[in-house]
Amino acid sequence: MKVKLIAAVARNRAIGHQGQLLFHLPEDMARFRRLTTGHPVIMGRKTYESLPHGPLPHRRNIVLSRQAGFHLPWRGEGDTGLEVCPSLEEALRRCASQPEVFVIGGAEVYRQAIDLAVELWLTEVEAVPAEADAFFPDYSVWQAISREYFPRSSSRPYAFSFVTYRREEDNFSRE
């Protein structure tokens, strides 16, 4: 199973403020939907609670919570495969038969997962938000393998790039 992290990050690696995403870019949302549909997505409880329409459709939604007996409020229709796991390790164990799984946030879950990931699918936004309280982990040792640039325009408030990073084993120390 390949673990992949997907996020939109500012120049300073900021990803959120007060439980909300910093950037709302239609191209980014379309890419997110295209890449994650049909695959399990793992997220923290706060990320789940920030989803405006409940569980993401056509994906197995796995929400991490350390609270014993925690039950998610149902905020959607149909069977989305919504489940709660006590840890990232347990969530990955449950997905062991899947070819790939996407970790979709938040900051603490990214921090736990980055050393297990083989790829990062990032939207790098050319902005530094005035306020941010959630940050993506440092990924400076990862190798960019593809980059697609989108300039700022009348329909786009920020320039950004879709960048895929792959783990370069020689750059990582496993202790």
HULINSUL-V201021 format. One record per run of one state. SS is the DSSP state (~ for helix, > for strand, _ for the rest). FROM is the first residue (numbers start at 1). TO is the last residue. Records with the same first field share a line. If there is no record, write none. Layout:
# HULINSUL-V201021
SS->FROM-TO  FROM-TO
This chain:
# HULINSUL-V201021
_->1-1  10-13  18-19  22-25  37-39  51-60  65-82  86-87  95-99  104-106  117-118  126-133  136-142  151-152  154-155  157-159  167-168  172-175
>->2-9  14-17  20-21  40-44  61-64  83-85  100-103  119-125  134-135  143-150  153-153  156-156  160-166
~->26-36  45-50  88-94  107-116  169-171
